[in-house]
Amino acid sequence: MIVGGRRYSHFLDAKVDVQVNALARAFEFRAATRGFDDVPFRPGQSVVIEVDGERVLTGWIERLELEASNDGFVYRVSGRDKMADLIDSNVDGMSGLGTTLAHVCAATLRYLGVEAKVVDRSGTSGRSFGGAAELAAPDAGETGFEFLRSVAARRQALLASDGDGNLVVLRGEATPVEARLVLRQDGVGNNLLRMRWTTDHSERFHAYVVRAQSNVAELGFLDIDTPAAEIASGGAEYRDRSIRPSRRRSVASEATYAPGDAASRARWESNLARARAVTYEVEVVGFRNAAGALWEVNTAPLVDDDYAGVHRRMMVSSVSFSLSDVGPRTTLALTRLDAYRAEAAIEDIEARADDLAAAAEGSGSDDDFDWPGGAGLGFG
């Protein structure tokens, strides 16, 4: 932990959280002290967090907790990276947004005075919204993150941050890495300390309806088979037939959509809900994978878990680094490879990993992702 140019270590425990679908990275450190006057940190100070010598967070101390007991004095210090201001601050009244996702992101940062760059790792943020840009102004009371998330959703893009606190635009395409997560019944090569599987359908729906105004200028480019109702409404509907028909969610938007884009957005909303419904969480020793790199979100290690019946590549959706009296640990949450894409493209992702082909041999289908395959009900 670096504050005011000084490095601090030897905490009782420390934790840094990174999530692919949460804009800001977060940290919490705990330490013993001789008295409250000796605590060197205050809310509002800038901070840099390093994990195993590499910068993973640049931001601010936001919270300080002090505790006293018969055992002595303990304090907790926590905060988030620079993108915290984008999450918390309102941007209604902002104008001069530009015509691309990258322009809108940069304009929002300037409006709030956040000193950060826009890093495009999606390949889509430079694509113009055309005449829809004028309709993309923030609603009253909308925060910067809420506004940008709605704009990014039109490109099926995700918003995250990097170790320098910059705003990163991502595409939900995991990068294959030469790393294995192993939990075999015969114990050979096991490196997982624990595994936990959770399935929650409380936020999944049968129908996802995107409602938006039609972009009349784009109607001439539609296929002749585009449903008339879709053209008229400027929206689209996607149905998840694995969920009962009585569950329905509408996604309202003031932005203009071409009907094809609206259909893609509806499918993306369904995939997001499906991804978030399942949590496959594992814990490993250390902070680095077999290739020597820190564990990262949006990567795809090979999972070989006999108990969950998982024998395939999965996408890392969150990483939590922790250090305590048991040593360094990393907790990973993983999901299906196409979880953050409008269309499943698993074959495309795996095709780019020819150099890792020997490690990439897996089996099964994502169709039954809800349930572990070890019980004979899943996809392993």
C-alpha positions as CSV (number, residue, x, y, z in Angstrom):
1,M,0.0,0.0,0.0
2,I,1.6,3.3,-1.1
3,V,0.3,6.5,0.3
4,G,2.1,9.9,0.1
5,G,5.1,8.2,-1.6
6,R,5.6,5.9,1.4
7,R,5.2,2.1,1.2
8,Y,3.3,0.3,3.9
9,S,3.1,-3.5,4.4
10,H,2.9,-6.1,7.3
11,F,-0.8,-5.8,7.6
12,L,-2.8,-8.4,9.6
13,D,-4.7,-9.1,6.4
14,A,-5.4,-7.5,3.1
15,K,-7.8,-7.9,0.2
16,V,-8.2,-6.5,-3.3
17,D,-11.3,-7.2,-5.4
18,V,-11.5,-7.0,-9.2
19,Q,-14.8,-7.8,-11.1
20,V,-15.4,-7.7,-14.9
21,N,-19.0,-6.3,-14.4
22,A,-18.1,-3.8,-11.6
23,L,-16.5,-0.6,-12.7
24,A,-14.3,0.1,-9.7
25,R,-11.7,-2.1,-8.0
26,A,-11.8,-2.2,-4.2
27,F,-9.5,-2.9,-1.3
28,E,-9.6,-3.4,2.4
29,F,-6.5,-3.7,4.7
30,R,-6.4,-4.4,8.5
31,A,-3.6,-3.6,10.8
32,A,-2.7,-3.4,14.5
33,T,-1.6,-0.1,16.1
34,R,-0.4,1.2,19.4
35,G,-3.1,3.8,19.5
36,F,-5.4,5.7,17.2
37,D,-3.0,8.6,17.0
38,D,-0.5,6.3,15.2
39,V,-2.8,5.4,12.3
40,P,-1.1,6.9,9.3
41,F,-4.1,7.0,6.9
42,R,-7.1,9.3,6.5
43,P,-10.1,9.2,4.2
44,G,-9.5,11.2,1.0
45,Q,-5.8,10.3,0.6
46,S,-4.7,8.9,-2.8
47,V,-3.4,5.4,-2.7
48,V,-1.7,2.8,-4.9
49,I,-2.1,-0.9,-4.2
50,E,0.5,-3.5,-5.4
51,V,0.1,-7.2,-5.4
52,D,3.3,-9.2,-5.5
53,G,5.1,-6.1,-6.8
54,E,2.6,-5.2,-9.6
55,R,0.2,-2.3,-9.4
56,V,-3.4,-3.4,-9.4
57,L,-5.3,-0.3,-8.0
58,T,-4.9,3.4,-8.1
59,G,-7.5,5.4,-6.3
60,W,-8.6,6.8,-2.9
61,I,-8.9,5.8,0.7
62,E,-12.6,6.2,1.5
63,R,-13.2,4.6,4.9
64,L,-11.3,4.2,8.2
65,E,-12.6,2.0,11.0
66,L,-11.0,2.0,14.5
67,E,-11.5,-0.7,17.1
68,A,-10.3,-1.1,20.6
69,S,-10.5,-4.1,22.9
70,N,-8.6,-5.9,25.7
71,D,-6.3,-7.3,22.9
72,G,-5.3,-3.8,21.8
73,F,-6.0,-1.4,18.9
74,V,-6.9,-2.5,15.3
75,Y,-7.9,-0.4,12.3
76,R,-9.4,-1.1,8.9
77,V,-8.7,1.1,5.9
78,S,-10.7,0.6,2.6
79,G,-11.5,2.3,-0.6
80,R,-11.8,2.1,-4.4
81,D,-10.0,3.2,-7.5
82,K,-10.5,6.4,-9.5
83,M,-13.7,5.0,-11.1
84,A,-15.5,5.3,-7.8
85,D,-16.3,8.9,-8.6
86,L,-17.9,7.8,-11.8
87,I,-20.1,5.4,-9.9
88,D,-21.2,7.8,-7.2
89,S,-21.5,11.2,-9.0
90,N,-24.5,12.5,-11.0
91,V,-23.9,13.7,-14.6
92,D,-27.3,15.1,-15.5
93,G,-26.9,18.3,-17.4
94,M,-23.8,17.0,-19.3
95,S,-23.7,17.9,-23.0
96,G,-21.2,17.7,-25.9
97,L,-21.0,13.9,-25.7
98,G,-19.7,13.1,-29.2
99,T,-20.8,10.3,-31.5
100,T,-18.9,7.2,-30.3
101,L,-18.7,5.2,-27.1
102,A,-15.1,6.3,-26.6
103,H,-16.2,10.0,-27.0
104,V,-19.0,9.6,-24.5
105,C,-16.7,7.9,-22.0
106,A,-14.0,10.7,-22.3
107,A,-16.7,13.4,-22.1
108,T,-18.0,12.0,-18.9
109,L,-14.6,11.8,-17.3
110,R,-13.9,15.4,-18.3
111,Y,-17.3,16.6,-16.9
112,L,-16.5,15.0,-13.5
113,G,-12.9,16.0,-13.6
114,V,-11.7,12.4,-13.2
115,E,-8.0,12.2,-14.2
116,A,-8.1,9.0,-16.1
117,K,-7.8,7.7,-19.7
118,V,-10.2,5.7,-21.8
119,V,-8.6,2.4,-22.8
120,D,-10.4,0.6,-25.6
121,R,-10.0,-3.2,-25.5
122,S,-13.3,-3.9,-27.3
123,G,-12.6,-2.8,-30.8
124,T,-16.1,-1.2,-30.9
125,S,-15.9,2.0,-28.9
126,G,-14.9,4.0,-32.1
127,R,-18.0,2.9,-33.9
128,S,-20.4,5.9,-34.4
129,F,-23.9,5.9,-33.0
130,G,-25.0,8.1,-35.9
131,G,-28.1,10.2,-35.3
132,A,-28.7,8.5,-32.0
133,A,-26.0,10.5,-30.2
134,E,-28.3,13.4,-29.5
135,L,-30.7,11.0,-27.7
136,A,-27.9,9.7,-25.4
137,A,-28.0,12.5,-22.8
138,P,-28.1,11.4,-19.1
139,D,-31.4,11.3,-17.3
140,A,-32.0,13.5,-14.3
141,G,-30.3,12.0,-11.3
142,E,-28.4,9.5,-13.3
143,T,-24.8,8.7,-12.2
144,G,-21.9,8.6,-14.6
145,F,-21.7,4.8,-14.4
146,E,-25.4,4.3,-14.9
147,F,-25.3,6.5,-17.9
148,L,-22.2,4.9,-19.5
149,R,-23.4,1.4,-18.7
150,S,-26.6,2.1,-20.7
151,V,-24.5,3.5,-23.6
152,A,-22.0,0.7,-23.5
153,A,-24.8,-1.9,-23.5
154,R,-25.8,-0.7,-27.0
155,R,-22.4,-2.1,-28.2
156,Q,-22.5,-5.1,-25.9
157,A,-19.4,-3.7,-24.2
158,L,-18.4,-3.9,-20.6
159,L,-16.8,-1.1,-18.5
160,A,-14.0,-1.9,-16.1
161,S,-10.8,-0.3,-14.7
162,D,-7.1,-1.2,-14.8
163,G,-4.3,-0.9,-12.2
164,D,-3.7,2.7,-13.1
165,G,-7.4,3.6,-12.5
166,N,-8.2,4.1,-16.2
167,L,-11.6,3.5,-17.7
168,V,-11.4,0.3,-19.8
169,V,-13.9,-0.7,-22.4
170,L,-14.0,-4.5,-22.8
171,R,-15.6,-7.0,-25.1
172,G,-16.8,-10.1,-23.4
173,E,-14.3,-12.3,-25.1
174,A,-12.0,-14.2,-22.6
175,T,-8.4,-14.6,-23.5
176,P,-7.1,-18.2,-23.2
177,V,-4.3,-18.6,-20.7
178,E,-1.9,-21.4,-20.0
179,A,-3.3,-22.2,-16.6
180,R,-5.3,-25.1,-15.1
181,L,-7.6,-25.2,-12.2
182,V,-7.6,-28.9,-11.0
183,L,-9.7,-30.8,-8.5
184,R,-9.6,-34.4,-9.4
185,Q,-11.0,-37.4,-7.4
186,D,-7.6,-39.2,-7.7
187,G,-5.8,-36.1,-6.3
188,V,-3.3,-36.0,-9.1
189,G,-2.3,-32.4,-9.9
190,N,-4.9,-30.8,-7.6
191,N,-4.4,-27.1,-7.0
192,L,-7.8,-26.0,-5.8
193,L,-8.2,-25.5,-2.0
194,R,-12.0,-25.4,-2.3
195,M,-14.8,-25.1,-4.8
196,R,-18.3,-23.7,-4.4
197,W,-21.2,-23.8,-6.9
198,T,-24.2,-21.5,-6.5
199,T,-27.3,-21.3,-8.8
200,D,-29.8,-18.5,-8.3
201,H,-32.7,-17.9,-10.7
202,S,-34.1,-14.9,-8.9
203,E,-32.8,-12.4,-11.5
204,R,-33.5,-14.5,-14.7
205,F,-36.5,-14.0,-16.9
206,H,-38.4,-15.7,-19.7
207,A,-38.7,-12.6,-21.9
208,Y,-36.3,-9.7,-22.3
209,V,-37.9,-6.8,-24.1
210,V,-35.8,-3.9,-25.4
211,R,-38.0,-0.8,-26.1
212,A,-36.5,2.1,-28.0
213,Q,-37.3,4.6,-30.7
214,S,-36.8,3.5,-34.3
215,N,-34.0,5.0,-36.3
216,V,-35.9,5.7,-39.5
217,A,-32.6,6.5,-41.4
218,E,-31.5,2.9,-40.9
219,L,-34.7,1.1,-41.8
220,G,-33.6,0.9,-45.4
221,F,-30.8,-1.4,-44.5
222,L,-33.0,-4.0,-42.8
223,D,-33.6,-7.5,-44.1
224,I,-37.0,-7.9,-45.7
225,D,-37.9,-10.5,-43.1
226,T,-37.6,-8.1,-40.1
227,P,-40.9,-8.2,-38.3
228,A,-43.1,-5.2,-38.8
229,A,-43.8,-4.9,-35.1
230,E,-40.1,-4.7,-34.3
231,I,-39.6,-2.0,-36.9
232,A,-42.5,0.0,-35.5
233,S,-41.4,-0.2,-32.0
234,G,-37.6,0.2,-32.6
235,G,-37.2,-2.7,-30.1
236,A,-37.0,-6.4,-29.9
237,E,-37.6,-9.4,-27.6
238,Y,-35.5,-12.4,-26.7
239,R,-36.9,-15.4,-24.9
240,D,-35.1,-17.7,-22.5
241,R,-37.2,-20.8,-22.7
242,S,-35.6,-22.4,-19.7
243,I,-37.4,-19.9,-17.5
244,R,-41.2,-20.0,-16.9
245,P,-43.2,-17.7,-19.1
246,S,-44.7,-15.6,-16.3
247,R,-41.3,-13.9,-15.8
248,R,-40.7,-10.8,-18.0
249,R,-38.3,-7.9,-18.0
250,S,-38.4,-4.7,-20.1
251,V,-35.3,-2.6,-20.8
252,A,-36.4,0.9,-21.6
253,S,-34.1,3.1,-23.6
254,E,-34.3,6.6,-25.0
255,A,-31.7,5.8,-27.5
256,T,-32.4,4.9,-31.1
257,Y,-31.8,1.3,-32.2
258,A,-31.7,-0.3,-35.6
259,P,-33.9,-3.4,-35.1
260,G,-30.9,-5.7,-35.5
261,D,-29.1,-3.9,-32.7
262,A,-32.1,-4.1,-30.5
263,A,-32.4,-7.8,-31.0
264,S,-28.7,-8.2,-30.1
265,R,-29.2,-6.1,-27.0
266,A,-32.1,-8.3,-25.9
267,R,-30.0,-11.4,-26.3
268,W,-27.1,-9.8,-24.4
269,E,-29.4,-9.0,-21.5
270,S,-30.4,-12.6,-21.3
271,N,-26.8,-13.8,-21.4
272,L,-25.9,-11.4,-18.6
273,A,-28.7,-12.7,-16.4
274,R,-27.8,-16.3,-17.2
275,A,-24.1,-15.6,-16.3
276,R,-24.9,-13.9,-13.0
277,A,-27.2,-16.7,-12.0
278,V,-24.4,-19.2,-11.7
279,T,-21.3,-18.8,-9.5
280,Y,-18.5,-21.3,-9.8
281,E,-16.0,-20.1,-7.2
282,V,-12.6,-21.6,-6.5
283,E,-9.6,-20.7,-4.2
284,V,-6.0,-21.3,-5.0
285,V,-2.7,-20.7,-3.3
286,G,-0.7,-17.6,-4.3
287,F,-1.5,-14.7,-6.6
288,R,-0.1,-16.0,-10.0
289,N,-1.1,-18.7,-12.5
290,A,1.1,-21.4,-13.9
291,A,2.4,-19.0,-16.6
292,G,3.7,-16.6,-13.9
293,A,1.1,-13.8,-14.4
294,L,-1.2,-12.4,-11.8
295,W,-4.7,-13.9,-12.1
296,E,-6.9,-11.6,-14.3
297,V,-10.5,-11.2,-15.1
298,N,-11.6,-11.8,-18.7
299,T,-9.1,-14.7,-19.1
300,A,-10.0,-18.3,-19.8
301,P,-8.1,-21.0,-17.8
302,L,-8.8,-24.7,-18.3
303,V,-10.9,-26.1,-15.5
304,D,-10.6,-29.8,-14.6
305,D,-13.0,-30.5,-11.8
306,D,-14.4,-34.0,-11.3
307,Y,-16.7,-33.0,-8.5
308,A,-18.5,-30.2,-10.4
309,G,-18.2,-32.2,-13.7
310,V,-16.4,-29.2,-15.3
311,H,-13.8,-30.1,-17.9
312,R,-13.4,-27.1,-20.2
313,R,-12.2,-23.5,-20.4
314,M,-14.2,-21.0,-18.4
315,M,-14.1,-17.2,-18.2
316,V,-12.8,-15.5,-15.0
317,S,-15.4,-12.9,-14.0
318,S,-13.9,-11.8,-10.7
319,V,-10.6,-12.0,-8.9
320,S,-10.0,-11.5,-5.2
321,F,-6.5,-11.3,-3.9
322,S,-6.1,-11.8,-0.1
323,L,-3.2,-12.1,2.4
324,S,-3.6,-13.3,5.9
325,D,-1.9,-15.5,8.5
326,V,-2.5,-18.5,6.2
327,G,-0.6,-16.9,3.4
328,P,-1.4,-15.5,-0.1
329,R,-4.7,-16.7,-1.6
330,T,-6.7,-15.9,-4.7
331,T,-10.4,-16.5,-5.1
332,L,-11.7,-16.8,-8.6
333,A,-15.3,-16.6,-9.8
334,L,-15.8,-18.2,-13.3
335,T,-18.6,-18.4,-15.7
336,R,-19.4,-19.6,-19.3
337,L,-17.2,-18.3,-22.1
338,D,-20.0,-16.6,-23.9
339,A,-21.6,-15.1,-20.8
340,Y,-21.0,-11.5,-21.8
341,R,-21.6,-11.8,-25.5
342,A,-24.8,-11.3,-27.5
343,E,-24.0,-14.4,-29.6
344,A,-22.2,-17.6,-28.4
345,A,-18.8,-17.6,-30.0
346,I,-17.0,-20.3,-28.0
347,E,-15.5,-21.8,-31.1
348,D,-14.0,-18.5,-32.1
349,I,-12.4,-18.0,-28.7
350,E,-10.9,-21.5,-28.6
351,A,-9.7,-21.2,-32.2
352,R,-7.3,-18.4,-31.1
353,A,-5.7,-20.7,-28.6
354,D,-4.0,-23.1,-31.1
355,D,-0.7,-22.7,-29.3
356,L,-2.4,-24.0,-26.1
357,A,-4.3,-26.8,-27.9
358,A,-2.8,-29.5,-25.8
359,A,-4.2,-27.9,-22.7
360,A,-7.4,-26.8,-24.2
361,E,-9.0,-30.1,-24.9
362,G,-12.3,-30.1,-23.1
363,S,-15.8,-31.5,-23.6
364,G,-19.4,-30.7,-23.1
365,S,-21.7,-27.9,-23.8
366,D,-22.7,-24.7,-22.1
367,D,-26.4,-25.4,-22.7
368,D,-26.8,-26.9,-19.2
369,F,-24.5,-24.6,-17.3
370,D,-26.9,-24.2,-14.4
371,W,-26.0,-27.4,-12.6
372,P,-22.7,-29.2,-11.9
373,G,-22.1,-32.1,-14.2
374,G,-20.7,-34.4,-11.4
375,A,-24.3,-35.2,-10.5
376,G,-25.1,-36.4,-14.0
377,L,-27.2,-33.3,-14.6
378,G,-24.7,-30.9,-16.1
379,F,-22.4,-30.3,-19.0
380,G,-19.1,-32.0,-18.0
